[in-house]
C-alpha cells in the first residue's frame, strides 16, 4: 500500500513537471536549463528542484540575446530609440506569485542598474514577496496600458512619461521598474477627471488592505530604497505607487 501511494505521488509529481514544462513552451524568450529540465519565463519551478539545486541558475544577467532583441524591435525598442542595445541587459529572475509558487520572470533594464535589480529581485524572492507576473512588455506589443492592466511588472520601454507626449520616461532608458502595476496605480493631483493608470480607481484608496499593495511598511519599498531607488508613491505632484527609479 505504502509503495502504491509513493508510486502514485511520484507519478503525479512527474506529470505535473511535464505539464508545467509543456505550458511554458508556448511563449519563449530565453530559457533556463536546470537539472535536465528546461524552464521558460512564466513557468512555475517546483520547490523540489529549487531545494535540490539551489536558485543561482535562475538569477542571471546577460547582454541582450539576438532572439530577445529581434522580439523587442518595433515593440519596446521602438523606432527612434536612442538607448543602445549595449546599454541594456536581459535578466532572468525568480519571483513568488500570490500562491507562493516560484515563477521564472524576465526583465530588460539599463546595465547601470542590472546588478542592483538582480540583487533586489533575489531579496524579494527570499522574502516571498508576491509578484503576479514579470514578462517583457513586448508580449503586450510595447503597450504600457495593456501590460499594466495584466498586472505585468516590467522595466525598459522606449516611451514618454505617463500623461505626457513630450517627456521621455525613465523606463525609456531602462532606469525604472514598475511592480504589480494594476494594484499600484499612477495618478496626478487632483485626480478627479485625470487619467489614472491602468484605469479605474479601485486601488487608489491606500487606506485599505489588498494583495500586492506597495506602501512604506512592506518589503518591496524597503528593499528598493535600501538599494538607493526612489519610490513614485512618495512624490508630491503625482503618485506612482508601482514605480521605482534610479
Ligand atoms: Zn514606472
Boltz pocket constraint, residues with backbone or C-beta under 6 A from the ligand:
constraints:
  - pocket:
      binder: B
      contacts: [[A, 171], [A, 176], [A, 177], [A, 178], [A, 240], [A, 242], [A, 243], [A, 244]]
      max_distance: 6.0
